[in-house]
Amino acid sequence: MDIGSSSSQEVSGTDPARSEAGAEHHGLLAQLCAEPVAGSSFLVGAVRVAEVEATGLLQALPYEPAVFWSPSCEQALCGLGAAAQIKATGSKRFEQVRHELSVLWSKASLSTLAPSAAPMPRVLGGFAFQPGSADTPAWSELGDASFLLPRWTYLRTEQACWLLGVRDLSLGERELTRMASELERILDALAEAHAEDPSATEPQDTTASHLSPQPTEVPPDDWTQQVASILQAIEAGVVQKVVTARSVTMDLGTGASPEALLDALQSHDAASTRFAIRGGGGSFLGATPERLVQKLGNQVSTEALAGTRERGDDQALLQSGKDLREHAFVVGAIERALEPFCDHLDVSAQPQAYPLPHLVHLKSPVRGELQPETHVLELVEALHPTPAVGGVPRDSALAWIANHETTARGWYSAPFGWVDPQGDGEFCVALRCALVTDSTAQLFAGAGIVAGSEANQEFAETEWKLRTLRLAVTQLQATRT
């Protein structure tokens, strides 16, 4: 069976179908050998494949750069290897990335042998919280902005699953030789992932105290001093709100993989968006509840997510003047950021309680109709950082963070997501996240300080936010003992 000539057939992933996988290998490589469109630097091939858990593919090429994105059970993107990378630095980083993407997409073409329904690839990556936030050695590989056009992409949508290959035509025949070897390993990983029983992974009891060390109840002195300093700045009229961050480090154990931590996060918080980027000996990953922005055609959607209580305190949260004020800061900032790009903007009149495994947030959905030719990165630049992760006024709060915060944020609370050739895309706010290097994970959380905030309560909020990650790490530790 020549699967490479048909878009309707799939790799079944079972042992009897290994010959079909061989046909997929031949068919995809044949697409990547086709005569490219004049002026192309990158040639894209695509074949339909079976649905699998995408994290199972990350170890197919363990020493290559990789990216991962999964906002739901129905959607996932796993990218392996680098067909191209885009880096940018400084205050013009959003504009630089947009320009480099425009050049990149102008040089990429779909193979003439690819199925007509085949999608084009996406780039995936993100930004540091602010220029210079990722200057420390642990973050240096990612820097101010980093995006990856994967050499291989497993793309699962609600309609179909695809395996995409991107050939750099400037590398000649040696690139095809490498890609043939890589493709064989990827198809083996697809077959293995498809053979696994998805029902074997049961959701974890997210309330089980025996899985996790108990939260720290008393904040350290530096936290108390930091909150007091912000409250003094608020009283002096310098700021109205500052979001301050902290981190904790946990041991993963020898041989633990970031991919296993992603799986553990899925079992503890299936509703959040899982994301990851791997490179330079480390990985940045997480499972965030907060979307920064989604742009599809002329439609834009986002949300204000601010105001937090422990799960079960819904009514107290909805009636809390402090939390409602904090939430209103974010709603207003989103409206002001999006209005210049929109012909129509619809903002929820009242926030709703949005429960997560260990806490509950105030949430207000925002929808709009965009003006023509708007690029998703224009929206990302306009929105980031919202008062939910920075503060009010923005510049004053960011100055306070830069001058006083002792935690190197890196990419924590920054935009992470994907962009396609049409300028569509989706970005989350990188929360509930960790920087994994060697056998340790640095976990991040923050809290918004406004008038009336108390250091103990805000510290407790960060502990609630860390709990899902702590449970996932502890689960991973337990499997290695």
C-alpha positions in Angstrom: 0.0 0.0 0.0 1.5 3.4 -1.0 0.3 5.5 1.9 2.4 8.4 0.7 0.0 8.9 -2.2 -3.1 9.0 -0.1 -4.1 11.5 2.6 -6.9 9.3 3.9 -4.8 6.5 5.3 -3.1 6.4 8.6 -0.2 4.7 10.4 -2.0 2.2 12.6 1.0 1.8 14.9 0.4 -2.0 15.5 3.0 -4.6 14.7 1.1 -6.0 11.7 1.1 -2.5 10.3 4.8 -2.0 10.5 4.9 -2.4 6.7 2.5 0.5 6.5 4.9 2.6 8.6 7.6 1.7 6.1 5.3 3.0 3.4 4.8 6.2 5.4 8.5 6.5 5.7 8.9 6.2 1.9 5.9 8.5 1.2 7.0 11.4 3.4 10.6 11.2 2.2 9.3 11.2 -1.4 7.4 14.4 -0.7 10.6 16.0 0.8 12.5 15.0 -2.4 10.0 16.6 -4.7 10.9 19.6 -6.9 10.5 22.7 -4.7 8.7 25.9 -5.7 11.1 28.4 -7.1 12.6 30.5 -4.4 11.8 28.1 -1.6 14.4 27.4 1.1 12.2 25.0 3.1 10.1 22.1 1.7 7.2 20.8 3.8 5.8 17.2 3.6 2.9 15.8 5.5 1.1 12.4 6.1 -1.8 11.4 8.2 -1.0 9.4 11.3 -2.8 7.8 14.2 -3.8 9.6 17.4 -1.3 9.2 20.2 -0.3 10.9 23.5 2.1 13.4 22.1 4.5 13.4 25.1 5.4 9.9 24.1 7.2 11.3 21.0 9.6 13.7 22.9 12.1 10.9 23.6 12.3 9.9 19.9 15.0 12.5 19.4 16.1 13.1 23.0 19.1 15.3 22.2 17.4 17.6 19.7 15.5 20.8 20.5 11.9 20.2 21.1 8.6 22.0 21.8 5.2 20.9 23.1 1.8 22.4 23.3 -1.5 20.9 24.4 -4.5 23.1 25.4 -6.9 20.2 25.5 -7.2 16.4 25.1 -8.3 17.0 21.5 -5.3 19.2 20.5 -1.6 18.8 20.7 1.6 19.8 19.0 5.0 18.1 19.5 7.9 19.4 17.5 11.3 17.8 17.3 14.6 19.1 15.8 15.2 22.5 14.4 14.6 23.3 10.8 15.0 27.0 11.8 15.3 29.0 14.9 14.4 32.6 15.6 16.0 34.6 18.3 15.4 38.2 19.3 16.7 40.5 22.0 15.8 43.9 23.6 12.7 46.1 23.5 12.0 45.4 19.8 11.9 41.6 20.3 8.2 41.3 19.3 8.8 43.3 16.1 12.0 41.3 15.3 10.2 38.0 15.6 7.3 39.1 13.4 9.8 40.3 10.7 11.8 37.0 10.9 8.6 35.0 10.7 7.6 36.9 7.6 10.9 36.1 5.9 10.7 32.5 7.0 7.2 31.8 5.8 7.9 33.4 2.4 10.6 30.8 1.9 8.6 27.7 2.9 6.4 25.8 0.5 4.3 22.6 0.7 5.5 19.7 -1.4 3.7 19.2 -4.6 3.3 15.5 -3.6 1.7 16.4 -0.2 -2.1 15.8 0.3 -4.2 18.8 -0.6 -5.6 19.0 3.0 -2.1 19.0 4.6 -1.5 21.9 7.0 1.6 24.0 7.1 3.8 23.8 10.1 3.7 26.2 13.0 6.5 27.8 15.0 6.4 27.5 18.8 8.2 29.4 21.5 8.0 32.4 23.7 9.5 35.4 25.4 11.1 36.3 28.6 9.0 38.3 31.1 11.0 41.4 30.2 14.1 42.0 28.2 17.0 40.9 30.4 14.9 38.7 32.6 16.6 35.6 31.1 20.2 36.8 31.4 21.2 34.3 34.1 23.0 31.1 33.0 20.0 28.8 33.7 17.9 30.8 31.2 20.5 31.9 28.7 19.6 29.3 26.0 16.1 30.8 25.8 17.0 34.5 26.1 14.6 37.4 25.5 12.8 35.5 22.7 13.1 32.1 21.1 11.0 30.3 18.5 11.4 26.9 16.8 10.3 25.7 13.4 10.5 22.0 14.1 12.1 19.6 11.6 9.3 17.2 12.6 5.9 18.1 14.0 3.2 15.8 15.3 0.0 17.9 15.0 -3.3 16.7 16.5 -6.4 18.8 15.9 -10.1 18.0 16.4 -10.2 17.0 12.7 -7.1 14.9 12.1 -3.6 13.9 13.2 -0.6 14.7 11.0 3.2 14.2 10.9 4.9 17.1 9.2 8.5 17.2 8.0 10.4 20.4 7.0 13.6 20.0 4.9 16.2 22.8 4.8 17.0 22.7 1.1 20.3 24.5 1.7 21.8 21.4 3.4 21.5 19.1 0.3 21.6 15.3 0.4 23.1 15.0 3.9 19.9 16.5 5.3 17.8 13.8 3.6 20.1 11.1 5.1 19.7 12.5 8.6 15.9 13.0 8.1 15.5 9.4 6.9 17.1 8.1 10.1 15.1 10.4 12.3 11.9 9.6 10.6 12.4 5.9 11.4 12.8 6.6 15.1 9.8 8.9 15.1 7.6 6.2 13.4 8.8 3.7 16.0 7.8 6.1 18.7 4.4 6.6 17.1 3.9 2.9 16.9 4.8 2.4 20.6 2.7 5.3 21.8 -0.3 4.1 19.8 0.1 0.6 21.2 -0.2 1.8 24.8 -3.6 1.7 26.5 -4.7 5.3 27.2 -6.9 4.1 30.0 -3.9 2.9 31.9 -3.2 6.4 33.1 -5.8 7.3 35.6 -6.3 10.9 36.9 -4.6 11.3 40.3 -6.4 12.3 43.5 -5.4 16.0 43.6 -6.4 16.3 47.2 -4.3 13.3 48.5 -2.0 14.9 51.1 0.2 11.8 51.2 1.5 12.6 47.7 3.0 16.0 48.6 5.0 17.7 51.3 2.8 20.0 53.4 2.8 23.6 52.3 5.0 26.1 54.2 2.6 28.0 56.5 5.0 30.7 57.7 6.4 33.0 55.0 10.2 33.6 55.1 11.4 37.0 56.2 12.4 38.1 52.7 8.8 37.6 51.5 7.4 39.5 54.4 9.8 42.4 53.7 9.1 42.3 50.0 5.3 42.6 50.6 5.9 45.4 53.1 8.0 47.3 50.6 5.3 47.0 47.9 2.7 48.2 50.4 4.8 51.3 51.2 5.1 52.0 47.5 1.3 51.8 47.2 0.8 54.1 50.1 3.2 56.6 48.6 1.2 56.5 45.3 4.1 55.0 43.3 2.1 51.9 42.3 -1.4 50.5 42.8 -0.5 46.9 42.4 2.7 44.8 42.0 2.8 41.1 41.3 5.8 39.6 43.1 7.2 36.1 42.4 9.0 33.4 44.3 10.5 30.1 43.5 11.3 26.8 45.2 13.6 24.0 44.0 12.8 20.3 44.2 14.9 17.2 43.4 13.5 15.1 40.6 15.8 12.2 41.2 18.4 10.7 38.9 17.3 10.0 35.3 13.9 11.8 35.7 12.7 13.2 32.4 10.8 16.5 31.8 8.5 14.5 29.6 7.4 12.4 32.6 6.8 15.6 34.5 4.5 16.8 31.7 2.6 13.5 32.0 2.3 13.9 35.7 0.9 17.4 35.3 -1.7 16.1 32.9 -2.9 13.6 35.5 -3.3 16.3 38.2 -4.7 19.1 36.1 -6.1 18.0 32.7 -8.0 21.3 32.1 -4.9 23.5 31.9 -2.7 24.1 28.8 0.5 22.1 29.0 3.6 23.6 27.3 7.3 22.9 27.1 10.5 23.9 25.3 13.7 21.9 25.4 17.2 22.9 24.5 20.7 23.6 25.9 20.5 20.9 28.5 17.3 22.1 30.2 13.5 22.4 29.7 11.0 25.0 30.6 7.5 23.5 31.1 4.2 23.9 32.9 0.4 23.5 32.9 -1.1 27.0 32.9 -4.8 27.9 33.5 -4.4 31.3 31.7 -4.7 32.1 28.0 -3.1 35.4 27.0 -4.7 35.5 23.6 -6.0 33.4 20.7 -6.3 34.8 17.2 -8.1 32.8 14.5 -9.0 34.8 11.4 -10.6 38.0 12.5 -11.7 36.6 15.9 -9.8 37.3 19.1 -10.4 35.8 22.5 -8.7 36.2 25.8 -9.6 36.4 29.5 -8.9 38.3 32.6 -7.8 35.9 35.3 -7.0 37.6 38.6 -8.2 37.2 42.2 -7.5 34.0 44.0 -8.8 31.9 46.9 -8.4 28.3 48.0 -10.8 26.0 46.3 -14.2 26.0 47.9 -14.1 29.7 48.7 -16.1 30.7 45.6 -18.6 33.0 47.3 -16.0 34.7 49.5 -14.0 35.4 46.4 -16.9 36.8 44.5 -17.7 39.1 47.4 -14.1 40.2 48.2 -13.5 43.9 47.5 -9.8 43.4 47.4 -10.0 40.6 44.8 -12.6 42.4 42.7 -10.4 45.5 42.6 -7.4 43.4 41.5 -9.6 41.7 38.9 -10.9 45.1 37.6 -7.3 46.2 37.0 -6.8 43.3 34.6 -10.1 43.7 32.8 -9.4 47.4 32.2 -5.9 46.8 30.9 -7.1 44.1 28.4 -9.8 46.4 27.1 -7.3 49.3 26.6 -4.8 47.0 24.9 -7.2 45.4 22.4 -9.4 48.3 21.5 -7.0 49.8 18.9 -7.0 46.4 17.0 -10.8 45.7 17.2 -13.9 46.8 15.4 -15.9 45.3 18.2 -15.0 44.1 21.7 -17.3 42.2 24.1 -16.3 42.0 27.8 -18.1 40.0 30.4 -20.1 42.3 32.7 -19.3 40.3 35.8 -16.5 37.9 36.7 -17.2 34.3 37.3 -15.6 31.8 39.7 -13.2 29.6 37.8 -12.3 26.5 39.9 -9.0 24.6 39.5 -7.7 21.6 41.4 -6.5 23.5 44.4 -7.8 27.1 44.1 -10.4 29.3 42.4 -9.8 32.4 40.3 -12.0 35.2 39.2 -12.4 35.0 35.4 -13.9 37.4 32.8 -14.0 36.2 29.1 -13.2 38.8 26.4 -14.1 38.4 22.7 -13.6 40.7 19.7 -13.6 41.1 16.0 -10.2 42.2 14.7 -9.3 44.7 12.0 -7.8 43.2 8.8 -4.1 42.2 8.7 -3.7 42.0 12.5 -0.9 39.6 13.5 -1.2 37.6 16.7 2.2 38.9 17.9 0.9 42.4 17.7 -1.8 41.4 20.2 0.8 39.6 22.4 2.9 42.7 22.5 0.0 44.9 23.4 -1.3 42.7 26.2 1.9 41.5 27.9 2.3 42.0 30.8 -1.2 42.3 32.0 -1.7 43.5 35.6 -2.3 39.8 36.5 1.5 39.2 36.2 3.0 42.7 36.3 1.1 45.4 38.0 -0.5 48.9 37.8 0.7 51.3 36.5 2.5 48.9 34.2 5.8 50.8 33.9 6.1 51.7 37.6 5.3 48.1 38.6 7.8 46.7 36.1 10.4 49.1 37.5 9.7 47.9 41.0 10.1 44.2 39.9 13.3 44.9 38.1 14.8 46.8 41.1 13.6 44.7 44.0 12.6 41.2 43.1 15.2 38.6 44.0 13.8 35.8 41.9 15.2 35.6 38.3 11.8 35.2 36.5 13.2 34.2 33.1 10.2 33.0 31.1 7.9 32.7 34.1 4.6 34.6 33.6 5.6 35.5 30.1 3.9 34.7 26.7 4.4 31.2 25.3 2.6 29.8 22.2 2.5 29.2 18.5 2.2 31.1 15.3 1.2 29.9 11.8 1.9 31.4 8.3 -1.4 33.4 8.4 -0.4 35.3 11.5 -2.9 33.3 13.6 -1.9 31.7 16.8 -2.5 31.2 20.5 -0.4 32.2 23.5 -0.7 31.3 27.2 0.7 33.0 30.2 3.5 30.7 31.4 2.2 30.0 35.0 2.3 26.9 37.1 5.7 26.2 35.5 9.2 24.9 36.2 12.7 25.2 34.8 14.1 21.7 34.7 17.9 21.3 34.6 19.8 18.1 35.4 17.8 16.4 38.2 16.2 19.5 39.7 13.1 21.6 39.0 12.8 25.2 39.9 9.1 25.9 40.5 7.6 29.4 40.2 4.6 31.2 41.6 3.5 34.8 42.3 0.9 36.9 44.1 -0.6 40.3 43.3 0.0 42.8 46.1 -2.6 45.6 46.4 -3.8 47.9 49.2 -5.1 45.6 52.0 -2.8 42.7 51.1 -1.4 40.7 54.0 2.0 38.9 53.6 0.8 35.6 55.2 -2.3 35.4 53.0 -0.4 36.2 49.8 2.3 33.7 50.7 -0.5 31.1 51.2 -1.8 31.9 47.7 1.6 31.1 46.2 1.6 27.8 48.1 -1.8 26.9 46.6 -0.5 27.8 43.1 2.6 25.6 43.7 0.6 22.6 44.9 -0.2 21.0 41.5 3.5 21.2 40.5 4.6 19.8 43.8 2.2 16.9 43.5 3.5 16.2 40.0 7.1 16.3 41.1 6.4 14.1 44.2 4.5 11.6 42.0 7.6 11.5 39.7 9.9 11.0 42.7 7.8 8.1 43.9 8.1 6.3 40.6 11.9 6.4 40.8 12.3 5.0 44.3 
